[in-house]
Amino acid sequence: MRIRLESVGNAIDMAENAALNMLGRGVEYRPRPWFWSDQFDTKLQIAGLNAGWDAVHVRPGTGPEQQSHWYYRGDKLIAVDAMNDSRAYMIGKRLIEAGKSPDPARASDPTTELKALLA
């Protein structure tokens, strides 16, 4: 599947991968997409790509105007969109990069400590 990612993070990842390959390492490029954007009073942070999801679980944040959307394909976490919730974004990004997929019910339960999802 071809994907065009236009972000600073992706450009840095690709440059690092190209440098490794110029040194003869033969490393395949595996994108780890993440993005952010300030939209008026909302900070949107995205980890992963939500293409192909079959379930979305919404987690309320701890403050007003905070929430995150956790996208799953089957039982695999594929993306997290966080609105004014940097903590949910960071935990989601770490989970996706590590290939971990917490139970969707736990991920969307506001009483579940976000850090506990990393265990």
Biopython code that builds the backbone (N, CA, C, O; Angstrom):
import numpy as np
from Bio.PDB.StructureBuilder import StructureBuilder

atoms = [
    (1, "MET", "N", (0.845, -1.173, 0.000)),
    (1, "MET", "CA", (0.000, 0.000, 0.000)),
    (1, "MET", "C", (0.894, 1.242, 0.000)),
    (1, "MET", "O", (1.820, 1.345, 0.804)),
    (2, "ARG", "N", (0.620, 2.157, -0.882)),
    (2, "ARG", "CA", (1.369, 3.412, -0.930)),
    (2, "ARG", "C", (0.654, 4.454, -0.093)),
    (2, "ARG", "O", (-0.565, 4.609, -0.159)),
    (3, "ILE", "N", (1.449, 5.165, 0.698)),
    (3, "ILE", "CA", (0.904, 6.225, 1.543)),
    (3, "ILE", "C", (1.798, 7.444, 1.387)),
    (3, "ILE", "O", (3.023, 7.330, 1.420)),
    (4, "ARG", "N", (1.199, 8.588, 1.222)),
    (4, "ARG", "CA", (1.957, 9.832, 1.158)),
    (4, "ARG", "C", (1.750, 10.567, 2.474)),
    (4, "ARG", "O", (0.643, 11.006, 2.785)),
    (5, "LEU", "N", (2.828, 10.695, 3.243)),
    (5, "LEU", "CA", (2.778, 11.377, 4.533)),
    (5, "LEU", "C", (3.603, 12.650, 4.437)),
    (5, "LEU", "O", (4.811, 12.596, 4.207)),
    (6, "GLU", "N", (2.966, 13.771, 4.610)),
    (6, "GLU", "CA", (3.678, 15.042, 4.544)),
    (6, "GLU", "C", (3.695, 15.668, 5.927)),
    (6, "GLU", "O", (2.792, 16.414, 6.305)),
    (7, "SER", "N", (4.744, 15.346, 6.673)),
    (7, "SER", "CA", (4.914, 15.928, 8.000)),
    (7, "SER", "C", (6.397, 15.969, 8.318)),
    (7, "SER", "O", (7.186, 15.218, 7.744)),
    (8, "VAL", "N", (6.764, 16.832, 9.219)),
    (8, "VAL", "CA", (8.162, 16.955, 9.621)),
    (8, "VAL", "C", (8.651, 15.642, 10.214)),
    (8, "VAL", "O", (9.747, 15.184, 9.889)),
    (9, "GLY", "N", (7.849, 15.034, 11.080)),
    (9, "GLY", "CA", (8.234, 13.769, 11.700)),
    (9, "GLY", "C", (8.532, 12.697, 10.680)),
    (9, "GLY", "O", (9.520, 11.975, 10.811)),
    (10, "ASN", "N", (7.690, 12.578, 9.660)),
    (10, "ASN", "CA", (7.899, 11.576, 8.616)),
    (10, "ASN", "C", (9.151, 11.896, 7.813)),
    (10, "ASN", "O", (9.904, 10.984, 7.469)),
    (11, "ALA", "N", (9.393, 13.157, 7.507)),
    (11, "ALA", "CA", (10.594, 13.539, 6.756)),
    (11, "ALA", "C", (11.857, 13.162, 7.527)),
    (11, "ALA", "O", (12.825, 12.683, 6.935)),
    (12, "ILE", "N", (11.854, 13.374, 8.837)),
    (12, "ILE", "CA", (13.009, 13.022, 9.663)),
    (12, "ILE", "C", (13.206, 11.504, 9.685)),
    (12, "ILE", "O", (14.325, 11.017, 9.526)),
    (13, "ASP", "N", (12.107, 10.758, 9.884)),
    (13, "ASP", "CA", (12.194, 9.287, 9.891)),
    (13, "ASP", "C", (12.759, 8.758, 8.575)),
    (13, "ASP", "O", (13.619, 7.878, 8.574)),
    (14, "MET", "N", (12.273, 9.299, 7.451)),
    (14, "MET", "CA", (12.734, 8.831, 6.141)),
    (14, "MET", "C", (14.208, 9.176, 5.928)),
    (14, "MET", "O", (14.958, 8.375, 5.371)),
    (15, "ALA", "N", (14.624, 10.366, 6.369)),
    (15, "ALA", "CA", (16.024, 10.766, 6.216)),
    (15, "ALA", "C", (16.943, 9.852, 7.030)),
    (15, "ALA", "O", (18.003, 9.446, 6.553)),
    (16, "GLU", "N", (16.532, 9.531, 8.260)),
    (16, "GLU", "CA", (17.335, 8.627, 9.092)),
    (16, "GLU", "C", (17.433, 7.249, 8.452)),
    (16, "GLU", "O", (18.496, 6.628, 8.463)),
    (17, "ASN", "N", (16.316, 6.770, 7.891)),
    (17, "ASN", "CA", (16.312, 5.469, 7.234)),
    (17, "ASN", "C", (17.203, 5.483, 5.991)),
    (17, "ASN", "O", (17.943, 4.529, 5.749)),
    (18, "ALA", "N", (17.135, 6.561, 5.202)),
    (18, "ALA", "CA", (17.977, 6.681, 4.009)),
    (18, "ALA", "C", (19.457, 6.687, 4.390)),
    (18, "ALA", "O", (20.276, 6.059, 3.719)),
    (19, "ALA", "N", (19.800, 7.399, 5.470)),
    (19, "ALA", "CA", (21.196, 7.448, 5.919)),
    (19, "ALA", "C", (21.687, 6.054, 6.315)),
    (19, "ALA", "O", (22.805, 5.667, 5.974)),
    (20, "LEU", "N", (20.854, 5.303, 7.031)),
    (20, "LEU", "CA", (21.242, 3.936, 7.408)),
    (20, "LEU", "C", (21.491, 3.070, 6.176)),
    (20, "LEU", "O", (22.430, 2.276, 6.138)),
    (21, "ASN", "N", (20.639, 3.237, 5.177)),
    (21, "ASN", "CA", (20.791, 2.438, 3.971)),
    (21, "ASN", "C", (22.005, 2.868, 3.150)),
    (21, "ASN", "O", (22.623, 2.035, 2.489)),
    (22, "MET", "N", (22.355, 4.150, 3.180)),
    (22, "MET", "CA", (23.570, 4.598, 2.505)),
    (22, "MET", "C", (24.815, 4.016, 3.181)),
    (22, "MET", "O", (25.867, 3.869, 2.559)),
    (23, "LEU", "N", (24.669, 3.691, 4.463)),
    (23, "LEU", "CA", (25.766, 3.068, 5.199)),
    (23, "LEU", "C", (25.765, 1.548, 5.042)),
    (23, "LEU", "O", (26.562, 0.847, 5.665)),
    (24, "GLY", "N", (24.851, 1.046, 4.192)),
    (24, "GLY", "CA", (24.830, -0.379, 3.894)),
    (24, "GLY", "C", (24.022, -1.233, 4.849)),
    (24, "GLY", "O", (24.179, -2.453, 4.850)),
    (25, "ARG", "N", (23.174, -0.644, 5.652)),
    (25, "ARG", "CA", (22.423, -1.417, 6.651)),
    (25, "ARG", "C", (21.256, -2.204, 6.056)),
    (25, "ARG", "O", (20.846, -3.207, 6.640)),
    (26, "GLY", "N", (20.713, -1.788, 4.926)),
    (26, "GLY", "CA", (19.606, -2.516, 4.305)),
    (26, "GLY", "C", (18.348, -2.547, 5.162)),
    (26, "GLY", "O", (17.714, -3.593, 5.301)),
    (27, "VAL", "N", (17.989, -1.414, 5.731)),
    (27, "VAL", "CA", (16.834, -1.322, 6.632)),
    (27, "VAL", "C", (15.591, -0.916, 5.842)),
    (27, "VAL", "O", (15.591, 0.096, 5.142)),
    (28, "GLU", "N", (14.532, -1.721, 5.963)),
    (28, "GLU", "CA", (13.265, -1.389, 5.305)),
    (28, "GLU", "C", (12.602, -0.232, 6.046)),
    (28, "GLU", "O", (12.615, -0.187, 7.276)),
    (29, "TYR", "N", (12.026, 0.696, 5.297)),
    (29, "TYR", "CA", (11.343, 1.830, 5.927)),
    (29, "TYR", "C", (9.967, 1.398, 6.417)),
    (29, "TYR", "O", (9.159, 0.874, 5.650)),
    (30, "ARG", "N", (9.711, 1.620, 7.689)),
    (30, "ARG", "CA", (8.402, 1.327, 8.282)),
    (30, "ARG", "C", (7.891, 2.606, 8.928)),
    (30, "ARG", "O", (8.373, 3.003, 9.989)),
    (31, "PRO", "N", (6.915, 3.255, 8.293)),
    (31, "PRO", "CA", (6.440, 4.531, 8.828)),
    (31, "PRO", "C", (5.761, 4.391, 10.189)),
    (31, "PRO", "O", (5.050, 3.420, 10.444)),
    (32, "ARG", "N", (5.989, 5.360, 11.041)),
    (32, "ARG", "CA", (5.313, 5.473, 12.335)),
    (32, "ARG", "C", (4.638, 6.837, 12.348)),
    (32, "ARG", "O", (5.128, 7.774, 12.978)),
    (33, "PRO", "N", (3.516, 6.945, 11.654)),
    (33, "PRO", "CA", (2.905, 8.256, 11.470)),
    (33, "PRO", "C", (2.397, 8.887, 12.761)),
    (33, "PRO", "O", (1.797, 8.227, 13.610)),
    (34, "TRP", "N", (2.654, 10.165, 12.878)),
    (34, "TRP", "CA", (2.087, 10.969, 13.950)),
    (34, "TRP", "C", (1.997, 12.399, 13.439)),
    (34, "TRP", "O", (2.818, 12.844, 12.636)),
    (35, "PHE", "N", (0.997, 13.097, 13.914)),
    (35, "PHE", "CA", (0.735, 14.450, 13.451)),
    (35, "PHE", "C", (0.177, 15.273, 14.603)),
    (35, "PHE", "O", (-0.291, 14.732, 15.605)),
    (36, "TRP", "N", (0.236, 16.579, 14.442)),
    (36, "TRP", "CA", (-0.455, 17.458, 15.381)),
    (36, "TRP", "C", (-0.854, 18.720, 14.631)),
    (36, "TRP", "O", (-0.241, 19.091, 13.630)),
    (37, "SER", "N", (-1.885, 19.362, 15.133)),
    (37, "SER", "CA", (-2.355, 20.612, 14.545)),
    (37, "SER", "C", (-3.131, 21.387, 15.598)),
    (37, "SER", "O", (-3.908, 20.814, 16.362)),
    (38, "ASP", "N", (-2.915, 22.682, 15.628)),
    (38, "ASP", "CA", (-3.716, 23.549, 16.494)),
    (38, "ASP", "C", (-4.859, 24.103, 15.657)),
    (38, "ASP", "O", (-4.638, 24.802, 14.668)),
    (39, "GLN", "N", (-6.077, 23.785, 16.065)),
    (39, "GLN", "CA", (-7.277, 24.255, 15.389)),
    (39, "GLN", "C", (-8.047, 25.148, 16.363)),
    (39, "GLN", "O", (-8.852, 24.672, 17.164)),
    (40, "PHE", "N", (-7.783, 26.436, 16.277)),
    (40, "PHE", "CA", (-8.359, 27.407, 17.205)),
    (40, "PHE", "C", (-7.990, 27.004, 18.632)),
    (40, "PHE", "O", (-6.804, 26.991, 18.964)),
    (41, "ASP", "N", (-8.946, 26.680, 19.476)),
    (41, "ASP", "CA", (-8.659, 26.328, 20.869)),
    (41, "ASP", "C", (-8.423, 24.827, 21.075)),
    (41, "ASP", "O", (-8.316, 24.364, 22.211)),
    (42, "THR", "N", (-8.345, 24.081, 19.992)),
    (42, "THR", "CA", (-8.187, 22.633, 20.091)),
    (42, "THR", "C", (-6.824, 22.199, 19.568)),
    (42, "THR", "O", (-6.435, 22.546, 18.453)),
    (43, "LYS", "N", (-6.109, 21.443, 20.380)),
    (43, "LYS", "CA", (-4.862, 20.815, 19.923)),
    (43, "LYS", "C", (-5.219, 19.391, 19.534)),
    (43, "LYS", "O", (-5.615, 18.584, 20.375)),
    (44, "LEU", "N", (-5.075, 19.092, 18.249)),
    (44, "LEU", "CA", (-5.344, 17.758, 17.725)),
    (44, "LEU", "C", (-4.013, 17.047, 17.556)),
    (44, "LEU", "O", (-3.111, 17.559, 16.893)),
    (45, "GLN", "N", (-3.889, 15.867, 18.155)),
    (45, "GLN", "CA", (-2.685, 15.045, 18.026)),
    (45, "GLN", "C", (-3.119, 13.658, 17.576)),
    (45, "GLN", "O", (-4.050, 13.072, 18.127)),
    (46, "ILE", "N", (-2.428, 13.145, 16.565)),
    (46, "ILE", "CA", (-2.809, 11.873, 15.954)),
    (46, "ILE", "C", (-1.599, 10.943, 15.922)),
    (46, "ILE", "O", (-0.514, 11.338, 15.495)),
    (47, "ALA", "N", (-1.792, 9.718, 16.372)),
    (47, "ALA", "CA", (-0.764, 8.682, 16.281)),
    (47, "ALA", "C", (-1.332, 7.534, 15.464)),
    (47, "ALA", "O", (-2.460, 7.103, 15.704)),
    (48, "GLY", "N", (-0.569, 7.034, 14.506)),
    (48, "GLY", "CA", (-1.041, 5.952, 13.661)),
    (48, "GLY", "C", (-1.913, 6.456, 12.527)),
    (48, "GLY", "O", (-2.107, 7.661, 12.364)),
    (49, "LEU", "N", (-2.431, 5.532, 11.755)),
    (49, "LEU", "CA", (-3.351, 5.850, 10.664)),
    (49, "LEU", "C", (-4.643, 5.093, 10.894)),
    (49, "LEU", "O", (-4.625, 3.884, 11.123)),
    (50, "ASN", "N", (-5.762, 5.794, 10.836)),
    (50, "ASN", "CA", (-7.034, 5.145, 11.149)),
    (50, "ASN", "C", (-7.693, 4.486, 9.944)),
    (50, "ASN", "O", (-8.860, 4.103, 10.026)),
    (51, "ALA", "N", (-6.989, 4.345, 8.839)),
    (51, "ALA", "CA", (-7.559, 3.680, 7.662)),
    (51, "ALA", "C", (-7.814, 2.205, 7.969)),
    (51, "ALA", "O", (-6.930, 1.502, 8.458)),
    (52, "GLY", "N", (-9.022, 1.748, 7.680)),
    (52, "GLY", "CA", (-9.352, 0.341, 7.855)),
    (52, "GLY", "C", (-9.870, -0.030, 9.232)),
    (52, "GLY", "O", (-9.928, -1.213, 9.566)),
    (53, "TRP", "N", (-10.244, 0.945, 10.034)),
    (53, "TRP", "CA", (-10.763, 0.634, 11.368)),
    (53, "TRP", "C", (-12.151, 0.017, 11.257)),
    (53, "TRP", "O", (-12.880, 0.265, 10.297)),
    (54, "ASP", "N", (-12.503, -0.784, 12.246)),
    (54, "ASP", "CA", (-13.864, -1.321, 12.305)),
    (54, "ASP", "C", (-14.551, -0.998, 13.627)),
    (54, "ASP", "O", (-15.722, -1.326, 13.818)),
    (55, "ALA", "N", (-13.821, -0.351, 14.544)),
    (55, "ALA", "CA", (-14.425, 0.081, 15.806)),
    (55, "ALA", "C", (-13.660, 1.295, 16.332)),
    (55, "ALA", "O", (-12.432, 1.356, 16.266)),
    (56, "VAL", "N", (-14.417, 2.256, 16.854)),
    (56, "VAL", "CA", (-13.832, 3.443, 17.472)),
    (56, "VAL", "C", (-14.372, 3.534, 18.887)),
    (56, "VAL", "O", (-15.579, 3.438, 19.111)),
    (57, "HIS", "N", (-13.473, 3.719, 19.835)),
    (57, "HIS", "CA", (-13.848, 3.820, 21.239)),
    (57, "HIS", "C", (-13.433, 5.201, 21.739)),
    (57, "HIS", "O", (-12.269, 5.585, 21.632)),
    (58, "VAL", "N", (-14.400, 5.944, 22.287)),
    (58, "VAL", "CA", (-14.143, 7.306, 22.744)),
    (58, "VAL", "C", (-13.854, 7.290, 24.238)),
    (58, "VAL", "O", (-14.587, 6.690, 25.025)),
    (59, "ARG", "N", (-12.771, 7.961, 24.611)),
    (59, "ARG", "CA", (-12.380, 8.071, 26.018)),
    (59, "ARG", "C", (-12.495, 9.541, 26.420)),
    (59, "ARG", "O", (-11.820, 10.396, 25.847)),
    (60, "PRO", "N", (-13.351, 9.839, 27.407)),
    (60, "PRO", "CA", (-13.420, 11.217, 27.898)),
    (60, "PRO", "C", (-12.103, 11.574, 28.577)),
    (60, "PRO", "O", (-11.467, 10.722, 29.197)),
    (61, "GLY", "N", (-11.697, 12.836, 28.458)),
    (61, "GLY", "CA", (-10.492, 13.296, 29.138)),
    (61, "GLY", "C", (-10.789, 13.676, 30.575)),
    (61, "GLY", "O", (-11.920, 13.560, 31.048)),
    (62, "THR", "N", (-9.757, 14.130, 31.254)),
    (62, "THR", "CA", (-9.920, 14.502, 32.662)),
    (62, "THR", "C", (-10.377, 15.947, 32.831)),
    (62, "THR", "O", (-10.752, 16.351, 33.932)),
    (63, "GLY", "N", (-10.352, 16.720, 31.763)),
    (63, "GLY", "CA", (-10.780, 18.115, 31.840)),
    (63, "GLY", "C", (-11.778, 18.439, 30.752)),
    (63, "GLY", "O", (-12.088, 17.605, 29.901)),
    (64, "PRO", "N", (-12.277, 19.662, 30.791)),
    (64, "PRO", "CA", (-13.239, 20.079, 29.761)),
    (64, "PRO", "C", (-12.576, 20.136, 28.389)),
    (64, "PRO", "O", (-11.394, 20.459, 28.267)),
    (65, "GLU", "N", (-13.339, 19.824, 27.385)),
    (65, "GLU", "CA", (-12.859, 19.862, 25.996)),
    (65, "GLU", "C", (-11.747, 18.851, 25.723)),
    (65, "GLU", "O", (-10.987, 19.024, 24.770)),
    (66, "GLN", "N", (-11.636, 17.801, 26.536)),
    (66, "GLN", "CA", (-10.640, 16.754, 26.320)),
    (66, "GLN", "C", (-11.332, 15.438, 25.997)),
    (66, "GLN", "O", (-12.311, 15.055, 26.637)),
    (67, "GLN", "N", (-10.804, 14.761, 24.995)),
    (67, "GLN", "CA", (-11.246, 13.400, 24.700)),
    (67, "GLN", "C", (-10.274, 12.780, 23.711)),
    (67, "GLN", "O", (-9.497, 13.477, 23.060)),
    (68, "SER", "N", (-10.331, 11.467, 23.611)),
    (68, "SER", "CA", (-9.516, 10.763, 22.629)),
    (68, "SER", "C", (-10.349, 9.665, 21.980)),
    (68, "SER", "O", (-11.246, 9.089, 22.595)),
    (69, "HIS", "N", (-10.028, 9.397, 20.730)),
    (69, "HIS", "CA", (-10.703, 8.355, 19.965)),
    (69, "HIS", "C", (-9.668, 7.276, 19.672)),
    (69, "HIS", "O", (-8.600, 7.561, 19.131)),
    (70, "TRP", "N", (-9.992, 6.033, 20.034)),
    (70, "TRP", "CA", (-9.088, 4.895, 19.894)),
    (70, "TRP", "C", (-9.635, 4.002, 18.787)),
    (70, "TRP", "O", (-10.718, 3.434, 18.927)),
    (71, "TYR", "N", (-8.899, 3.875, 17.696)),
    (71, "TYR", "CA", (-9.336, 3.134, 16.508)),
    (71, "TYR", "C", (-8.755, 1.720, 16.522)),
    (71, "TYR", "O", (-7.555, 1.525, 16.715)),
    (72, "TYR", "N", (-9.632, 0.747, 16.312)),
    (72, "TYR", "CA", (-9.229, -0.657, 16.301)),
    (72, "TYR", "C", (-9.632, -1.308, 14.984)),
    (72, "TYR", "O", (-10.677, -0.995, 14.413)),
    (73, "ARG", "N", (-8.780, -2.222, 14.510)),
    (73, "ARG", "CA", (-9.117, -3.138, 13.430)),
    (73, "ARG", "C", (-9.077, -4.510, 14.081)),
    (73, "ARG", "O", (-8.005, -5.033, 14.384)),
    (74, "GLY", "N", (-10.253, -5.089, 14.293)),
    (74, "GLY", "CA", (-10.326, -6.321, 15.086)),
    (74, "GLY", "C", (-9.904, -5.988, 16.504)),
    (74, "GLY", "O", (-10.464, -5.080, 17.118)),
    (75, "ASP", "N", (-8.924, -6.709, 17.032)),
    (75, "ASP", "CA", (-8.459, -6.414, 18.384)),
    (75, "ASP", "C", (-7.153, -5.629, 18.395)),
    (75, "ASP", "O", (-6.512, -5.499, 19.437)),
    (76, "LYS", "N", (-6.755, -5.097, 17.220)),
    (76, "LYS", "CA", (-5.493, -4.360, 17.099)),
    (76, "LYS", "C", (-5.721, -2.849, 17.105)),
    (76, "LYS", "O", (-6.505, -2.327, 16.313)),
    (77, "LEU", "N", (-5.025, -2.152, 18.008)),
    (77, "LEU", "CA", (-5.056, -0.691, 18.057)),
    (77, "LEU", "C", (-4.253, -0.165, 16.875)),
    (77, "LEU", "O", (-3.078, -0.500, 16.728)),
    (78, "ILE", "N", (-4.884, 0.666, 16.020)),
    (78, "ILE", "CA", (-4.183, 1.176, 14.839)),
    (78, "ILE", "C", (-3.971, 2.682, 14.869)),
    (78, "ILE", "O", (-3.097, 3.192, 14.168)),
    (79, "ALA", "N", (-4.763, 3.412, 15.679)),
    (79, "ALA", "CA", (-4.601, 4.870, 15.716)),
    (79, "ALA", "C", (-5.285, 5.446, 16.955)),
    (79, "ALA", "O", (-6.201, 4.856, 17.527)),
    (80, "VAL", "N", (-4.798, 6.621, 17.338)),
    (80, "VAL", "CA", (-5.415, 7.393, 18.417)),
    (80, "VAL", "C", (-5.471, 8.843, 17.965)),
    (80, "VAL", "O", (-4.463, 9.406, 17.539)),
    (81, "ASP", "N", (-6.650, 9.445, 18.059)),
    (81, "ASP", "CA", (-6.822, 10.882, 17.841)),
    (81, "ASP", "C", (-7.137, 11.503, 19.190)),
    (81, "ASP", "O", (-8.094, 11.100, 19.850)),
    (82, "ALA", "N", (-6.342, 12.480, 19.607)),
    (82, "ALA", "CA", (-6.552, 13.111, 20.908)),
    (82, "ALA", "C", (-6.824, 14.598, 20.720)),
    (82, "ALA", "O", (-6.093, 15.292, 20.014)),
    (83, "MET", "N", (-7.874, 15.070, 21.357)),
    (83, "MET", "CA", (-8.223, 16.479, 21.334)),
    (83, "MET", "C", (-7.962, 17.056, 22.726)),
    (83, "MET", "O", (-8.627, 16.698, 23.699)),
    (84, "ASN", "N", (-6.980, 17.954, 22.796)),
    (84, "ASN", "CA", (-6.598, 18.598, 24.068)),
    (84, "ASN", "C", (-6.251, 17.581, 25.148)),
    (84, "ASN", "O", (-6.431, 17.852, 26.336)),
    (85, "ASP", "N", (-5.759, 16.423, 24.748)),
    (85, "ASP", "CA", (-5.429, 15.357, 25.698)),
    (85, "ASP", "C", (-4.075, 14.746, 25.322)),
    (85, "ASP", "O", (-4.000, 13.633, 24.801)),
    (86, "SER", "N", (-3.019, 15.497, 25.598)),
    (86, "SER", "CA", (-1.671, 15.070, 25.223)),
    (86, "SER", "C", (-1.264, 13.760, 25.879)),
    (86, "SER", "O", (-0.513, 12.976, 25.298)),
    (87, "ARG", "N", (-1.754, 13.524, 27.076)),
    (87, "ARG", "CA", (-1.403, 12.286, 27.777)),
    (87, "ARG", "C", (-1.941, 11.064, 27.025)),
    (87, "ARG", "O", (-1.224, 10.080, 26.849)),
    (88, "ALA", "N", (-3.198, 11.126, 26.585)),
    (88, "ALA", "CA", (-3.777, 10.016, 25.817)),
    (88, "ALA", "C", (-3.005, 9.827, 24.508)),
    (88, "ALA", "O", (-2.765, 8.696, 24.084)),
    (89, "TYR", "N", (-2.619, 10.927, 23.877)),
    (89, "TYR", "CA", (-1.840, 10.843, 22.641)),
    (89, "TYR", "C", (-0.507, 10.134, 22.880)),
    (89, "TYR", "O", (-0.154, 9.214, 22.141)),
    (90, "MET", "N", (0.228, 10.552, 23.899)),
    (90, "MET", "CA", (1.547, 9.973, 24.158)),
    (90, "MET", "C", (1.453, 8.480, 24.489)),
    (90, "MET", "O", (2.251, 7.680, 23.999)),
    (91, "ILE", "N", (0.476, 8.110, 25.319)),
    (91, "ILE", "CA", (0.308, 6.692, 25.663)),
    (91, "ILE", "C", (-0.091, 5.907, 24.415)),
    (91, "ILE", "O", (0.461, 4.838, 24.155)),
    (92, "GLY", "N", (-1.046, 6.429, 23.643)),
    (92, "GLY", "CA", (-1.476, 5.756, 22.416)),
    (92, "GLY", "C", (-0.330, 5.584, 21.431)),
    (92, "GLY", "O", (-0.187, 4.520, 20.828)),
    (93, "LYS", "N", (0.481, 6.606, 21.262)),
    (93, "LYS", "CA", (1.629, 6.549, 20.351)),
    (93, "LYS", "C", (2.616, 5.469, 20.794)),
    (93, "LYS", "O", (3.094, 4.687, 19.972)),
    (94, "ARG", "N", (2.915, 5.427, 22.078)),
    (94, "ARG", "CA", (3.829, 4.409, 22.599)),
    (94, "ARG", "C", (3.275, 3.000, 22.385)),
    (94, "ARG", "O", (4.010, 2.083, 22.017)),
    (95, "LEU", "N", (1.965, 2.839, 22.621)),
    (95, "LEU", "CA", (1.340, 1.529, 22.419)),
    (95, "LEU", "C", (1.440, 1.091, 20.959)),
    (95, "LEU", "O", (1.824, -0.042, 20.669)),
    (96, "ILE", "N", (1.096, 1.987, 20.052)),
    (96, "ILE", "CA", (1.108, 1.654, 18.621)),
    (96, "ILE", "C", (2.520, 1.313, 18.171)),
    (96, "ILE", "O", (2.723, 0.326, 17.465)),
    (97, "GLU", "N", (3.503, 2.121, 18.573)),
    (97, "GLU", "CA", (4.886, 1.870, 18.164)),
    (97, "GLU", "C", (5.423, 0.560, 18.742)),
    (97, "GLU", "O", (6.285, -0.077, 18.135)),
    (98, "ALA", "N", (4.922, 0.156, 19.907)),
    (98, "ALA", "CA", (5.366, -1.097, 20.528)),
    (98, "ALA", "C", (4.558, -2.297, 20.035)),
    (98, "ALA", "O", (4.866, -3.436, 20.386)),
    (99, "GLY", "N", (3.529, -2.049, 19.226)),
    (99, "GLY", "CA", (2.695, -3.145, 18.738)),
    (99, "GLY", "C", (1.767, -3.711, 19.799)),
    (99, "GLY", "O", (1.330, -4.858, 19.700)),
    (100, "LYS", "N", (1.462, -2.903, 20.821)),
    (100, "LYS", "CA", (0.576, -3.353, 21.898)),
    (100, "LYS", "C", (-0.838, -2.829, 21.664)),
    (100, "LYS", "O", (-1.032, -1.722, 21.163)),
    (101, "SER", "N", (-1.809, -3.641, 22.034)),
    (101, "SER", "CA", (-3.212, -3.274, 21.858)),
    (101, "SER", "C", (-3.988, -3.564, 23.132)),
    (101, "SER", "O", (-4.351, -4.712, 23.386)),
    (102, "PRO", "N", (-4.246, -2.540, 23.934)),
    (102, "PRO", "CA", (-5.021, -2.777, 25.147)),
    (102, "PRO", "C", (-6.465, -3.118, 24.806)),
    (102, "PRO", "O", (-6.964, -2.778, 23.734)),
    (103, "ASP", "N", (-7.116, -3.790, 25.730)),
    (103, "ASP", "CA", (-8.537, -4.096, 25.567)),
    (103, "ASP", "C", (-9.284, -2.780, 25.334)),
    (103, "ASP", "O", (-9.099, -1.830, 26.094)),
    (104, "PRO", "N", (-10.126, -2.707, 24.295)),
    (104, "PRO", "CA", (-10.831, -1.463, 23.997)),
    (104, "PRO", "C", (-11.679, -0.937, 25.157)),
    (104, "PRO", "O", (-11.787, 0.275, 25.340)),
    (105, "ALA", "N", (-12.274, -1.826, 25.932)),
    (105, "ALA", "CA", (-13.089, -1.388, 27.064)),
    (105, "ALA", "C", (-12.230, -0.669, 28.101)),
    (105, "ALA", "O", (-12.663, 0.325, 28.685)),
    (106, "ARG", "N", (-11.018, -1.167, 28.332)),
    (106, "ARG", "CA", (-10.098, -0.506, 29.276)),
    (106, "ARG", "C", (-9.612, 0.825, 28.710)),
    (106, "ARG", "O", (-9.522, 1.819, 29.431)),
    (107, "ALA", "N", (-9.298, 0.837, 27.406)),
    (107, "ALA", "CA", (-8.783, 2.056, 26.781)),
    (107, "ALA", "C", (-9.799, 3.191, 26.823)),
    (107, "ALA", "O", (-9.421, 4.356, 26.955)),
    (108, "SER", "N", (-11.064, 2.869, 26.714)),
    (108, "SER", "CA", (-12.090, 3.916, 26.699)),
    (108, "SER", "C", (-12.681, 4.209, 28.075)),
    (108, "SER", "O", (-13.503, 5.117, 28.207)),
    (109, "ASP", "N", (-12.286, 3.472, 29.082)),
    (109, "ASP", "CA", (-12.803, 3.668, 30.447)),
    (109, "ASP", "C", (-12.014, 4.779, 31.146)),
    (109, "ASP", "O", (-10.823, 4.614, 31.406)),
    (110, "PRO", "N", (-12.659, 5.900, 31.451)),
    (110, "PRO", "CA", (-11.933, 7.014, 32.073)),
    (110, "PRO", "C", (-11.417, 6.708, 33.475)),
    (110, "PRO", "O", (-10.602, 7.461, 34.007)),
    (111, "THR", "N", (-11.878, 5.616, 34.081)),
    (111, "THR", "CA", (-11.357, 5.262, 35.405)),
    (111, "THR", "C", (-10.065, 4.438, 35.304)),
    (111, "THR", "O", (-9.376, 4.241, 36.304)),
    (112, "THR", "N", (-9.742, 3.965, 34.108)),
    (112, "THR", "CA", (-8.499, 3.224, 33.895)),
    (112, "THR", "C", (-7.367, 4.237, 33.748)),
    (112, "THR", "O", (-7.430, 5.125, 32.897)),
    (113, "GLU", "N", (-6.339, 4.105, 34.571)),
    (113, "GLU", "CA", (-5.178, 4.981, 34.465)),
    (113, "GLU", "C", (-4.511, 4.710, 33.112)),
    (113, "GLU", "O", (-4.237, 3.561, 32.767)),
    (114, "LEU", "N", (-4.256, 5.772, 32.357)),
    (114, "LEU", "CA", (-3.676, 5.603, 31.026)),
    (114, "LEU", "C", (-2.359, 4.831, 31.052)),
    (114, "LEU", "O", (-2.123, 3.976, 30.199)),
    (115, "LYS", "N", (-1.505, 5.129, 32.025)),
    (115, "LYS", "CA", (-0.210, 4.428, 32.108)),
    (115, "LYS", "C", (-0.372, 2.936, 32.275)),
    (115, "LYS", "O", (0.486, 2.167, 31.840)),
    (116, "ALA", "N", (-1.465, 2.509, 32.903)),
    (116, "ALA", "CA", (-1.714, 1.084, 33.115)),
    (116, "ALA", "C", (-1.905, 0.351, 31.788)),
    (116, "ALA", "O", (-1.721, -0.864, 31.725)),
    (117, "LEU", "N", (-2.271, 1.072, 30.731)),
    (117, "LEU", "CA", (-2.460, 0.441, 29.431)),
    (117, "LEU", "C", (-1.140, -0.019, 28.828)),
    (117, "LEU", "O", (-1.131, -0.875, 27.943)),
    (118, "LEU", "N", (-0.030, 0.534, 29.294)),
    (118, "LEU", "CA", (1.286, 0.164, 28.767)),
    (118, "LEU", "C", (1.780, -1.179, 29.302)),
    (118, "LEU", "O", (2.668, -1.793, 28.711)),
    (119, "ALA", "N", (1.210, -1.637, 30.415)),
    (119, "ALA", "CA", (1.673, -2.892, 31.044)),
    (119, "ALA", "C", (1.277, -4.104, 30.237)),
    (119, "ALA", "O", (1.586, -5.231, 30.623)),
]
sb = StructureBuilder()
sb.init_structure("model")
sb.init_model(0)
sb.init_chain("A")
sb.init_seg("    ")
for serial, (resi, resn, name, xyz) in enumerate(atoms, 1):
    if name == "N":
        sb.init_residue(resn, " ", resi, " ")
    sb.init_atom(name, np.array(xyz, "f"), 0.0, 1.0, " ", f" {name:<3s}", serial, name[0])
structure = sb.get_structure()
